[in-house]
């Protein structure tokens, strides 16, 4: 494997603090990982994917994204060729044949030996927490520079509807930690709209919760779990859904360890469905989980399942929002699949 390393930096991450403190961050990187680092900055959304792909094709063996979960997500997408996914844009996700959607979501690794070095460069750093890495930037740099170990982790592919327009296309994305669906994703989306005006993430999140919880309504959703091993549907559930997650890691935005059985290398998706629940019951449950007083498991009002693929089907008129690794991406219907141990990271 090539020893060349490229650092892909989102200068706008952490509310612009990355750009402001760049010289100090750069010095920490050079002290930890040596002087043979190259640096490149993103300018707009999507640059992380294109830059990672470019440098992998040019022989770089280690990619280091600097920023939050968003830039890590973008860079991870750059490790793979997803040419077939372009054919899925106009498919009807409510009726598509299972074998066909599996074929259309096959991906290829650009370099199976290339490594991604993941650091806590954002505000929440949810993936870092799911991976069990040190949450402090300097400490994590030292830990990873001292360690020679690598680990192959799963990634998740998602096909989601872009919006609720009749001519809307499907989009294909890869992500590493978790998808949030329904109420949770709606809170994220509204919070991001507020953060365009107010830089404080805490204030924007609280505003998102207050503006969403009282008025949010559950919708009918069909959850279909499948297997890539035998290419068969394994289980189906139809219910009124308030919120849900499809997880690879155990933590969600806000520090909730929701997917308590999740293992980021086990080849399985962890699907959680919170069924028809009023806003105050949801809020109390989330508070209890956050405090560590309650773990999510199968109950009358909650479904917890594990599978290699899962479809979440609901009409576009319901406008059920989906966020991937904290980034609003589209709406239901959606299809998710696990790619077992497809990405090598430093641990």
C-alpha positions in Angstrom: 0.0 0.0 0.0 1.2 3.5 -0.8 2.5 5.5 2.2 1.2 8.8 0.7 -1.4 10.5 2.8 -3.8 13.3 1.8 -5.7 15.5 4.3 -9.1 16.7 3.0 -10.2 19.7 5.0 -13.6 21.2 5.3 -12.7 24.7 6.5 -16.3 25.6 7.4 -16.7 22.7 9.9 -17.2 23.3 13.6 -18.9 26.6 12.8 -15.9 27.9 10.9 -13.5 27.1 13.8 -11.5 24.7 11.5 -10.4 27.6 9.2 -9.8 29.9 12.2 -7.6 27.5 14.0 -6.1 25.8 10.9 -2.4 26.4 11.7 -2.7 24.8 15.1 -4.7 21.8 13.6 -2.1 21.4 10.9 0.8 21.4 13.3 -0.9 18.7 15.4 -1.4 16.6 12.3 2.2 17.0 11.2 3.5 16.1 14.7 1.3 13.0 14.9 1.5 11.6 11.4 4.8 13.0 10.1 5.8 15.7 7.6 4.8 13.7 4.4 1.2 14.9 4.5 -0.4 16.7 1.6 -3.4 19.1 2.2 -6.4 20.1 0.1 -9.5 22.1 1.1 -13.1 21.6 0.0 -15.0 24.6 -1.4 -18.5 23.2 -1.7 -20.7 20.2 -0.8 -19.6 17.1 -2.6 -16.0 18.1 -3.0 -14.9 15.6 -0.4 -16.1 12.7 -2.5 -14.5 13.9 -5.7 -11.2 14.8 -4.0 -11.0 11.4 -2.3 -11.7 9.6 -5.5 -9.1 11.7 -7.4 -6.3 11.1 -4.8 -7.0 7.4 -4.5 -6.7 7.0 -8.3 -3.5 9.0 -8.1 -2.0 6.4 -5.7 -2.6 7.8 -2.2 -3.1 5.1 0.3 -4.4 7.0 3.3 -7.1 9.6 3.3 -7.6 11.9 6.4 -10.8 13.9 6.4 -10.9 16.9 8.7 -14.3 18.2 9.7 -17.5 16.7 11.0 -19.5 13.6 10.1 -20.5 15.3 6.9 -17.0 15.5 5.4 -16.2 12.0 6.7 -19.4 10.8 4.8 -18.3 12.5 1.6 -14.8 11.1 1.7 -16.1 7.6 2.4 -18.3 7.8 -0.8 -15.1 8.6 -2.7 -13.6 5.2 -1.8 -16.1 3.4 -4.1 -17.2 3.3 -7.7 -21.0 3.5 -7.9 -21.6 3.6 -11.6 -24.5 1.2 -11.6 -26.5 3.3 -9.2 -27.1 5.9 -11.9 -29.6 3.4 -13.5 -31.8 3.5 -10.4 -32.9 7.1 -10.7 -36.3 6.4 -12.1 -37.1 3.0 -10.6 -40.3 2.8 -8.5 -39.0 1.9 -5.0 -42.5 0.8 -3.9 -42.6 -2.0 -6.4 -39.1 -2.7 -7.7 -38.0 -6.4 -7.8 -35.7 -7.4 -5.0 -33.1 -9.0 -7.2 -33.1 -5.9 -9.5 -32.4 -3.5 -6.7 -29.6 -5.7 -5.3 -28.0 -5.7 -8.8 -28.4 -1.9 -9.2 -26.8 -1.2 -5.8 -23.6 -3.2 -6.3 -20.5 -1.1 -5.7 -16.7 -1.6 -6.3 -13.8 -0.6 -4.1 -11.3 1.8 -5.9 -8.5 0.4 -3.7 -9.3 -2.3 -1.2 -6.0 -1.6 0.6 -6.5 2.1 1.1 -7.2 3.4 4.6 -9.3 6.2 6.0 -8.1 7.8 9.2 -11.1 9.2 11.1 -10.6 12.1 13.6 -13.0 14.1 15.8 -12.8 17.4 13.8 -16.5 18.4 14.0 -18.9 19.5 16.7 -20.7 16.2 17.5 -18.4 13.5 16.0 -21.0 10.8 16.3 -19.1 8.3 14.2 -16.0 8.7 16.3 -18.1 7.8 19.4 -19.6 4.8 17.6 -16.1 3.6 16.7 -14.9 4.0 20.3 -12.1 6.5 19.4 -10.9 9.2 21.7 -13.3 12.2 21.5 -10.5 14.8 21.9 -8.8 15.8 18.6 -5.2 15.9 19.9 -5.7 12.7 22.0 -7.2 10.9 19.0 -4.3 12.0 16.7 -1.8 10.6 19.2 -3.8 7.4 19.7 -4.0 6.7 15.9 -0.3 7.7 15.2 0.9 5.3 17.9 -1.4 2.5 16.7 -0.4 0.4 13.6 -3.8 -1.4 13.7 -6.5 -1.3 11.1 -10.0 -2.6 11.0 -12.4 -3.3 8.2 -15.9 -1.8 8.9 -19.3 -2.1 7.2 -20.7 0.7 5.1 -24.4 1.2 4.2 -25.8 2.1 0.9 -29.1 4.1 0.7 -31.5 4.7 -2.2 -33.9 7.5 -1.3 -36.4 9.7 -3.0 -35.0 13.1 -3.6 -38.3 15.0 -2.8 -42.1 14.7 -3.0 -42.5 15.9 -6.6 -44.0 13.4 -9.1 -40.9 13.6 -11.4 -38.5 13.3 -8.5 -35.5 10.9 -9.0 -34.0 8.5 -6.6 -30.5 9.3 -5.2 -27.9 6.8 -4.1 -25.6 7.5 -1.2 -23.2 5.6 1.1 -22.9 6.4 4.8 -21.1 5.0 7.8 -23.1 5.5 11.0 -26.8 5.9 10.9 -29.9 7.1 9.0 -32.6 8.9 10.9 -36.2 8.7 9.5 -39.3 10.6 10.4 -39.3 12.7 13.5 -35.6 12.6 14.2 -34.7 13.5 10.7 -37.3 16.3 10.7 -35.7 17.8 13.8 -32.3 17.7 12.1 -33.6 19.4 9.0 -35.3 22.2 10.9 -32.3 22.6 13.1 -30.1 23.1 10.1 -32.4 25.7 8.7 -32.1 27.6 12.0 -28.3 27.2 12.0 -28.1 29.1 8.8 -29.1 32.1 10.8 -27.7 31.2 14.2 -24.3 29.5 14.6 -25.1 27.8 17.9 -25.8 24.1 17.4 -27.4 23.8 20.8 -29.9 26.6 20.1 -30.7 25.3 16.6 -31.3 21.8 18.0 -33.6 23.0 20.7 -35.5 25.1 18.2 -35.8 22.1 15.9 -37.2 20.0 18.7 -39.7 22.7 19.9 -40.9 23.4 16.4 -41.3 19.7 15.4 -42.5 17.7 18.4 -46.0 19.2 19.0 -47.2 19.0 15.4 -45.5 15.9 14.0 -47.9 13.1 12.9 -47.2 9.4 12.4 -47.6 7.8 9.0 -48.1 4.2 7.7 -44.8 2.6 6.8 -43.9 -0.9 5.6 -40.6 -2.3 6.8 -39.2 -5.2 4.6 -36.1 -6.9 5.8 -34.1 -9.0 3.3 -30.9 -11.1 2.8 -28.1 -10.5 0.3 -26.8 -14.0 1.0 -29.8 -15.9 -0.4 -31.4 -12.9 -2.2 -34.8 -13.4 -0.4 -37.2 -11.3 1.7 -37.0 -12.4 5.3 -39.5 -10.4 7.2 -42.2 -7.6 6.8 -43.9 -5.2 9.2 -46.5 -2.6 8.5 -47.2 -0.1 11.2 -47.8 3.6 12.0 -44.3 5.0 12.3 -43.3 8.1 14.3 -39.6 7.8 13.9 -37.0 5.3 13.0 -33.3 4.6 12.4 -31.2 2.3 10.2 -27.9 2.0 12.1 -24.4 0.7 11.5 -23.0 2.3 14.6 -24.7 2.5 18.0 -24.9 6.3 18.5 -27.2 8.8 16.9 -26.9 12.6 16.7 -27.2 14.1 20.2 -25.4 11.2 21.9 -28.2 8.7 22.0 -27.0 5.1 22.1 -30.1 3.9 20.4 -28.9 0.8 18.4 -27.7 -1.1 21.5 -26.9 -4.3 19.5 -25.1 -2.6 16.7 -21.7 -3.7 15.7 -20.1 -1.7 12.9 -18.4 -4.8 11.4 -21.1 -7.5 11.8 -22.6 -7.4 8.3 -26.0 -6.3 9.7 -28.2 -3.2 9.7 -30.0 -2.4 12.9 -33.5 -1.1 12.2 -35.5 0.6 15.0 -39.1 1.6 14.5 -40.8 3.8 17.1 -44.5 3.1 16.4 -47.4 5.5 16.7 -46.5 7.6 19.8 -47.4 11.0 21.0 -44.7 13.6 21.2 -44.4 13.7 25.0 -44.0 9.9 25.2 -41.3 10.1 22.5 -39.5 12.9 24.4 -39.5 11.0 27.7 -38.2 7.8 26.0 -35.3 9.8 24.4 -34.5 11.5 27.7 -34.3 8.1 29.5 -32.1 6.6 26.7 -29.8 9.6 26.9 -29.5 9.2 30.7 -28.7 5.5 30.3 -31.9 4.5 32.2 -33.5 2.7 29.2 -32.3 0.6 26.3 -34.2 0.2 23.1 -35.5 -3.3 22.6 -38.6 -4.9 21.2 -41.7 -3.6 23.0 -45.3 -3.0 22.1 -44.5 0.4 20.7 -40.9 -0.3 19.4 -39.6 -2.8 16.8 -35.9 -3.6 16.8 -34.6 -5.8 13.9 -31.4 -6.8 12.3 -30.9 -7.7 8.6 -28.6 -7.3 5.6 -31.1 -5.1 3.7 -34.2 -3.2 4.6 -36.8 -1.2 2.7 -38.8 1.5 4.3 -41.9 2.1 2.1 -44.3 5.0 2.5 -45.9 7.2 -0.2 -44.1 10.4 -1.2 -47.2 12.3 -0.3 -46.4 11.6 3.4 -43.1 13.5 2.9 -41.2 11.5 5.6 -37.7 13.0 5.9 -34.4 11.0 5.9 -31.1 12.1 7.2 -27.9 10.2 6.5 -25.1 10.8 9.1 -26.8 14.0 10.1 -27.3 15.4 6.6 -30.9 15.7 5.3 -30.9 13.7 2.0 -34.4 12.9 0.9 -37.7 11.2 1.8 -39.3 7.8 1.9 -39.6 5.4 0.1 -36.0 4.1 0.7 -33.8 1.0 0.4 -30.8 0.3 2.6 -28.2 -2.4 2.3 -25.1 -3.4 4.2 -21.7 -3.9 2.5 -19.8 -6.1 4.9 -16.3 -4.9 5.9 -15.9 -2.7 2.8 -13.8 0.1 4.3 -10.5 -0.1 6.1 -9.9 2.4 8.9 -7.1 3.0 11.4 -8.0 2.1 15.0 
